[in-house]
Amino acid sequence: MFCRWLVLHLACVAALLLGLFFACLYMQMPDRVIILARDHTVYLGNSAPLDSPRVIEDAALRAVYALLSRRCDIRNEKAIFFAFTRRGQAQAQAYLNETQEMFEKRKIFQEVESASVETAVLNGQPHALVKGILNRRGIYFGHPYRHRRDFALMMRLERGKSDRELPFKVAGMRYWEEEQND
């Protein structure tokens, strides 16, 4: 009888220690978070330190898609407001206003086909360089056309002012675009 109780207690202690070991492993894993952003997009993210390159990359890609994925008949002001600071919004609106007439005349639909992000911290401020390919479709002189353009968008990011915003917003930007020759 004594041996049975001893084996039972040893099994319980082993199960407790094994449970504690797996609990420690589970607590060290990054959190998986479902996020509903203010622009009504839902995405699955990992919790990470705010200054991690992953968070900066996410903010940079959101800004690129807000600025460059566009149509001739719709302007997405909410996405620009969400991803840019006031100064960045002015620069983004200036770019959109410069190209709006061409987009309307040629009935252009533009989307980001692929993008890669490089991040760096210069003088204590995060910067991101996004390079990629734009795919444009439209009608020019009554004929449909499609072409691809290489782009690069250099951004200076600032920390968001509240926890109801993105952790980083675009405060300044420079944009380059070049037609691809296939």
Disulfide bonds with the S-S distance in Angstrom:
none
